[in-house]
Amino acid sequence: MDLIDRARDNGIQVLAWTADELYGRDGAFLDGLDERSEAFVVEIPPNAHVWLTKPKVLKTPPLHSGGRPKKYPRLRQRERNPSEVQNLAKHSPAFREQTPQPYRIKQTHRGSEVWEIRWHTCWRKTHTNTLVSNQGTLLVARNVLAGETKYFLSNRVPGREGWPLRKLLRVAFGRWPIEDCFREAKEELGLDHFECRGWRCIHRHLYVTILSQLFCARVRQQLSPSENVLSGELLTMEQVRRAANVFVESIGLPPRCREQLYQAEADRQTYHARRNAQASNSHRKTRNKQLAELGIDTEQRIDTEQRIDTEQIKSVPPKTPPC
């Protein structure tokens, strides 16, 4: 929360905060975001607890209350225990009677990631005197192919204050690019090779790695002939890193040797770019076939008369021209 306050004080405005289960299960952290009127869509564990109907908070004791004094405000006895979100998704009529809506969450090199979405308004228990949060949203997302189920909690409700369901989903699944950056930094740039013990040394290693990644990303953005993997011309960050290594290794060599190294690396990258295109095309055909067997058509088509893109299922990412 101190980092968030520093960002706010520096004039940084955030559309919404997203986080993994570690923060999603931290009620004090979510209370802090609510107190600052910050929107959030965080992943929560399956055993997280919420109410689908707002519980009543008793603020004052009854006039003729006898026996042992009780602390107020307090929740009404029969509404004191919320339910686990995994049980609500399986057994609650609010979810069982819903027809899951398929959404294309993202377009990967292997094809479309399609998840079935169900949602319902909910309330969570707070660590403040209010005891119950403002109305929020419980999102239940299931990967139609892998069968994986994720649960998300938000303090915004679809259809209110300019928050459609697609916007909530875009925030909920917005951690994928960040995780991909960590994967690249660990696998290609040595982020996980912490051969040091001091806190300052670890920070220095982190800074050098992230700056190297930024350099590779900028070069890739400037020099990649195409952003479509099927074209066989997509330049990846890994290829930029390998090319940079060849350039460094060839420093001080005779011009003829340098040219041989450069040409060998160029041929290697052309070969791998072609193989990546073939593999991506094969994976997409397989995934589209699997989705078609489930009755889901992910292919985009263009109306030749009106030139309007239409889709068989809803898409979370912003619409782009078909590749």
Secondary structure, 3 states (H helix, E strand, C coil): CHHHHHHHHCCCCCCCECCCHHHHCCHHHHHHHHHCCCCEEEEECCCCEEECCCCCEECCCCCCCCCCCCCCCEECHHHCCCEEHHHHHHHCHHHHCCCCEEEEEEEECCEEEEEEEEEEEEECECCCCCCECCCEEEEEEEECCCCCEEEEEECCCCCECCECHHHHHHHHCCCHHHHHHHHHHHHHCCCCCCCCCCHHHHHHHHHHHHHHHHHHHHHHHHHCCECCHHHCCECCHHHHHHHHHHHHHCCCCCHHHHHHHHHHHHHHHHHHHHHHHHHHHHHHHHHHHHHHHCCCCCCEEECCCCCCEEECCEECCCCCCCC
